Each structure stands twice: as C-alpha cells, then as structure tokens.
Amino acid sequence: MSSLQALTALDNFSEESHGITVTEVTDLAIVSMAIPAATNDAFNKAIKKSYKVERPATGSFSQSKTDNARFLGLQQDQMFVLFDYSSDRAVEEISAKINGSKQLSYLCDQSDSWVTLRVSGENSIDALERICPLDINPSVFPVGSVARTSMEHMATIIIHEEEGSYLLLSLRSFAHSFLHAVTTSIKNIS
C-alpha cells in the first residue's frame, strides 16, 4: 500500500544572489477570514483575547506571539491569517481560538492555493521595485504594511515583514512563473 506525500510548489527552493535570498516558505498555514458586519465587535474582542493583538487596518498587519500569527488587513471585512502550522486542520485551529461556539467569522483554508516566497537582504527592494507597480519604498510602505498588487501580471500579496524582508504570496498555479519573475529581477540588478 502506498501513501500520499505532500509536495511543495517549488520543491523547497532557496537561492542567494546579489545579496538577496529567495526562499520558498512552506511551514505557514493561510486562512481567509470574512467578518460579517453584525459580528465586528465580538470578532475584534475575540482576536484581542485569543491572540493579544488588535484587528489590523486595511493595508497593515498585526503580529501575534501566539503561533507567530500575522493577521493581514486586506480589505474592510476580509483578512488572511498566516501562522506557523503544518497540519491540515488550519481552519479548526483558528476557529477554536476565535469563533469558539459562535460564528464570528467565515473561514477558508487557503494554504494549498498560494505559493509563498521570502525575499530578504539589503538589496531586496532593488529587485522587487523592478517588478512591483507599488511604491514599496520603506517611507511609503513601512514594516507592517501589506497590499494586493500584481507582479509581472500575476496576482500578488506583498508583506513588508521586517527591514529588508518581504513575503510574497502568489497563486500556486503561477508558482514557477512567479519564481522566474522574482529571480530574473534579482539577476538583472546592476
């Protein structure tokens, strides 16, 4: 009898070039959260109680020490939460902490739908600004910022997670093309 084994989108890719490291991130769960207007206040209290963070404004993220969770403010009533988790029960994990016995948010596991790259190093902004139409200069897009955009015509979520380090999420079906766009931009830094 054979068993199934999970495969990452990019076979755990990692490469360093021009002072920039690109690594596929494979140990994060991604859960989409939709918050109905009627449960806003209760949801905000639940996230503060369970994760000790405030709900982020659109365009920013809140980071919790609990599971290293990052709540991404993507739009008024929608967030993604990224957290350290490698099982296939991400929705149940979040729901137990936030929803409890009440339906405060609607959750959907997105972990297998996205490829996540960490681009880090002192020259990372030089490579990313070549393919990102947003102004990601730290004076405009400081640490703690998040935005939806496109890179080389591929849907992307960009997160400025710390100085000189960005998380990039793109649809898994674009994984190889997305990686090619990022690594080519790095190689073209002069």
PAZADO-742580 format. One record per residue: residue in three letters; x, z, y of N, C-alpha, C, O in turn. Coordinates in steps of 0.1 Angstrom, whole numbers, plus 2048, in hexadecimal, padded with zeros to 3 digits. Atoms other than C-alpha are relative to their C-alpha. Example, Ala and Ser with C-alpha at 12.3 -4.5 7.8 and 13.67 -1.06 7.14 Angstrom:
# PAZADO-742580
Ala8098007F487B84E7D380980080C81380780C Ser7F78007F58898477F57F880880B7FD809816 
# end
This chain:
# PAZADO-742580
Met8088007F480080080080980080C81280880D Ser7F88007F480E7F78227F880780B7EC80980B Ser8067F97F58088098428037F980D80D7F280E Leu7FF8067F38047FD86680A80880880A814808 Gln7F77FA7F781F80487F7FE7FB80E7FD7EF810 Ala8028057F281A8038A580C7F98058187FD802 Leu7F48077FA8307EA8B77FE80180F7F3800814 Thr8008017F18397EB8DC7FF7F28048037E97FD Ala80280E7FB8327CD8F180D7F980180E7ED7FF Leu7F38067FE8577C78F880B8067F78178057FB Asp7F77FB80A8687D78DA80A80B80781680A804 Asn7F87F67FA8757F58EF80B7FB809816800809 Phe7F68077F78877DE90880780A80980081380F Ser7F97F97F68A27EE91D80C7F88048147F37FB Glu7F58087FC8BC7DC93280580580E7FC809816 Glu7FB7FC7F38D37E49508077F480580F7ED7FE Ser7FA80C7FA8DE7C996880080380F7F6807815 His8007FF7F18E97CA98D7FC80E8057F680F80F Gly8037F27FC8E67F098E7F18047FF7EC80E804 Ile80F7FE8028C17EE9837FE8017F18037F87E9 Thr8037FF80E8B47FA9617F17FD7FF7E9802807 Val80E8048038947EB9537FE8057F28058027E8 Thr8027FA80D8857FF9367F17FF7FE7E8802806 Glu80E8008048647FA9237FD80F7FE8048167F7 Val8057F380285181B9257F58007F57EB7F97F7 Thr80A80180C83F8229047FA80D7FC7F280E7F3 Asp8057F38048378479047F68058097F481280A Leu80A7FC7F781C84891E7F27FB7FB7F17EF7F7 Ala80E8048027F68479187FB7FC80D7FF802818 Ile8068047F37E28359327F18007FD7EB7FA7F5 Val80F7FF8027BD83F9367FA7FC80E7FE802818 Ser8078047F47A682F94F7F580A8027EE80E7F8 Met80B7F77FD78E8479607F77FB80B7FC7F7816 Ala80A8037F576E83E9737F880D8027F38137F9 Ile8067F47FC75F85A9867F37FD8077F37F8813 Pro80D8037FA73985898E7FF80980D80581480D Ala8017F97F37318639B27F980E7FE7FD817805 Ala8077F480371A87E9A480880B7FB8058177FC Thr7F77F680673789099380D802808816809803 Asn7F48007F875188C9AE80580F8028118117FE Asp7FB7F27FD7538B19B88048077F380E80E7F2 Ala7FD7F980D7528BE99480C7FA7FA8158027F4 Phe7F480680576C8A598A80D805807817808801 Asn7F57FB7F87838AF9A680480E7FD8108117FC Lys7FD7F38047808D399C8068017F28108087F0 Ala7FB80080D7878CB97880E7FB7FF8168017F8 Ile7F38058007A68B797F80A80B80681580C802 Lys7F87F67FA7B38D399580280C7F780D8117F6 Lys7FF7F48097AC8EE97B8087FC7F48118047F0 Ser7F980480C7B98DA95D80F7FB8028187FE7FA Tyr7F38067FD7D78C896D80780680C81380280E Lys7FA7FA7F47DE8DD98C8057F680B80F7F8811 Val7FE80A7F57DD8BE9A37F37FC8077E87FE801 Glu80B8057F97C78B09BD7FD7F17FB8077EA7F7 Arg80380E8027B588F9B78077F780A8067FA816 Pro7F88087F77CB8749C67F77F78097EC7F2804 Ala80680A7F87C085E9E38037F37FA80D7F17F4 Thr7FD80E8057BE8399DC80E7FC8068107FE812 Gly7F38057FC7E182B9DE80B80B7FE817809802 Ser7F67F68037F384B9D37FD8067F27F38037EC Phe8037F980D7F78609B380480E80280C81380A Ser7FD7F28017F78849AB8078037F28037FD7E8 Gln7F87FD80C8108919917FE80F7FC800818804 Ser8027F38068098AF97A80B8037F78117FA7F1 Lys7F67FC80A8218C39667F98007F28008007E8 Thr80780180D8068C394A8017F27FB7FC7E9801 Asp7FE80D8078108A79338067F58098067E9806 Asn7FA80A7F68238979507F67F68057FA7EA806 Ala80B8097FC80288895A8017FB80E804803817 Arg8018067F38008709777F37FA8027EF7F17FA Phe80D8057FD7DE8699868027F680B8067F9816 Leu7FE80B7F77DF8479977F37FD8087E97FA802 Gly80C8037F87C68439B48007F18028067EB80C Leu80080F7FF7BE81E9AF7F57FB8097F67F180F Gln80B8047F779C81C9C17F880D8017FA8177FB Gln8087F47FC7828349CE7FB8087F47FC8147F3 Asp8067F980B77183C9AD8077FD7F28017FF7E8 Gln7F980480C78C83199480E80580181580380B Met7F27FC8017AD83F9898057FC7F27FD7FA7E8 Phe7F980080D7C683A96D80780D7FF80C812809 Val7F77F48027D785895E80A7FC7F58067F77EA Leu7F580280A7F885394D80680D7FC808816805 Phe7FA7F380580686F9388077FF7F38057F67EC Asp7F880080C81F87891D7F78027F47F180D7F3 Tyr8097FE80C80C8728FD8037F47F78037E87FC Ser7FD80B80881485D8DF7F67FE7F47F87F67EB Ser80A80180A7F58618C97F57F68047F67F080F Asp80B80A7FC7D584B8C97F38078047E9802802 Arg80B7F87FC7BE8668D680180480F7FD80F813 Ala7FD7FD7F27C68648FB7F38038087F380C810 Val80D7FD7F97A18639077FC80E7FC7F7816805 Glu8047F38047998828F280980B80780481580B Glu7F77F67F97B88949017FC80280E7FB80E813 Ile8047FF7F27AD88D9257F28068017F080F809 Ser80E7FC7FF78889291F7FF80F7FD7F7816804 Ala8017F280378E8B591080480880C7FF81380E Lys7FB7F97F57A18BF92F7F87FE80D7F6808815 Ile8088037F378B8AF94A7F18017FE7EA808805 Asn80E8008027698A893C7FA80C7FA7EF8117FD Gly8057F48077668C69257F37FC7F97F27F27F2 Ser80D8038067418C791B7F77F78097EC7F4805 Lys8088087F77358B39398077F28028137F1801 Gln7FB80D7FE73988E9408037FF80F7FA7FA817 Leu7FC8017F274C88F9618077F38038077EF80F Ser7FA80D7FE75E86E95C7FF7F87F47FC7FD7E9 Tyr80180A80B75D84F94680F7FC7FD8167F8807 Leu7F280280477E84A9338017F47F77F97F27EE Cys7FD80B80978D82C92280F7FF7FE8177FF808 Asp7F28018047AF82B9108057F28038007E87FD Gln7FA80D7FD7C480F91F80E7FF7FB8157F57FF Ser7F27FF8037E581890F8057F37F98107EF7FC Asp7FB80C8077E77F98F97FD7F38088017E8804 Ser80380B7F87DB7E291580A7FC80A8097F1810 Trp7F78027F67F87E592C80E8017FB8118087F1 Val7F17FE80281E7E192B80580780C801804817 Thr7FB7F87F58317FA93F80F7FF8018168017F7 Leu7F18017FE8547F494E80480B80A7FD80C814 Arg7FA7F87F686980D96080C7F88068157F47FE Val7F58077F98807FC97A80680A809800810812 Ser7FA7F57F889981498880F7FC8038157F57FC Gly7F28027FC8BA81499A8007FD80F7F67FA815 Glu7FF8017F28C78129BD7FC7F28067F87F1811 Asn80480E7FC8C07EC9BF7F27FC7FB7EF7F07FD Ser80C80480689E7ED9AF7F67FA80A7EF7F0807 Ile8098057F688B7E79CF8047F18047FB7E9807 Asp7FB80D7FD8A17C89D57FA7F67F77F67EA7FA Ala80580980A8957B89B57F18008017EB7F57FF Leu80F8008008707C39B87FA7F980C7F07F380B Glu8068077F486B7B79DB8017F18007FA7EB807 Arg7FF80F8028747949D07F37FB7F97EF7EF7FB Ile80C8058088557929B97F38088037E98047FE Cys80C7F87FD83D7AC9C87FC7FD80F8047FE818 Pro8058047F28287A09E67FD80C8097FB80A815 Leu8027F47F88237C49F280D804807818801802 Asp7F47FA7FA83B7D5A0A80280D7F97FB8177FB Ile7FC7F480884B7EE9F380B8088068118107FF Asn7F67F87F98647FBA0C7FB80F8007F0811803 Pro8047F2801864821A087FA80680D7F281080C Ser8067FB7F485A825A2C7F17FD8007E9803808 Val80E805801839813A247FA8047F27EE8087F2 Phe8057FD80E83681A9FE80980B7FB8128097F2 Pro7F77F480484683D9FA7FE8047F27F48007EB Val8017FA80D84B8509DA7F28068007EE80D809 Gly80D7FB8018288599CE7F57F58027E97F8801 Ser80980B7FE8198379D67FD7F87F48057F87EA Val80480880A8068219BF7F77F58057F07F780F Ala80880C7FB7F67FE9C47FE7F67F48067F57EB Arg80380B8097E67E29B18067F48088047F3814 Thr7FB80C7FA7F77C19B88027F57F57FC7F67EB Ser7FC80A80A8047A29A680F7FD8028147FE80D Met7F280480082879999D8017F37F87FD7F37EC Glu7FF80D80782E7749957F37FD7FA7F27F87EF His80E80480480876F9927FB8097F57F18057EE Met8047F780B80578C9797FB80D80680281380E Ala8067F37FB7EE7AA98080A80B7FD80F80C7F2 Thr7F67F68018047C89867FB80D8087F580C812 Ile8017F37F98017ED98F80F8058028168067F9 Ile7F37FC7FD8207F99A17FF80F8057F781280D Ile8007F27FD82881E9A380E8048058188027FD His7F37FB7FC84582C9B880180F7FC7FD818803 Glu8017F280684B84A9A280B809805808815805 Glu7F57F77FA86C8579B18097F68078097EA805 Glu7F78087F888784B9C88087F67F780F7FA7EE Gly7F980A80889582A9BA7FA7FD7F28017F77EA Ser80680280E87D82A99C7F17FC8027EA803809 Tyr80D80580085D8169977FB7FE7F28027FA7E9 Leu80780480C84481497B7F87F48037F17F380D Leu80880C7FF8357F29767F77FE7F47FC7FF7E9 Leu80980380B8167EC9617FA7F28027F57EE80D Ser80680D80080A7CA9587F97FE7F37FB8057E9 Leu80880180C7F27BD93E8097FC7F48137F47F6 Arg7F880280C8017BD91B8017F27FC80C7ED7F7 Ser7FF80E8037F979991680A7F880880E7ED804 Phe7F68067F781179193280E8067FD818802805 Ala7F47F880282D7A892480D7F88018157FB809 His7F380780084878E91E8027F880D80D7F8812 Ser7FF8077F384077993D80380A80B80B807814 Phe7FE7F67F583F79995280F8057FF81680680A Leu7F27FC8018617A59448097F58058137F880C His7F780B7FC87078394A8007FF81080B7FD815 Ala8008007F186478496F80880B80681080880F Val7F87F57FA8737A697580F7FE7FD817800807 Thr7F28018038947A09638067F48078127F480B Thr7FB80C7F889877D97480280480E80C800814 Ser7FF7FC7F289278D99680D80980181480780B Ile7F47F78008AD7A798E80D7F77FF8167F9807 Lys7F48098028C678B9838027F880D80E7F480F Asn7FE8097F38C07789A480380880C804802817 Ile7FB7F87F58CA7959BA80E7FB8048177FB7FB Ser7F28057FD8E87889CE80780A80981280880C 
# end
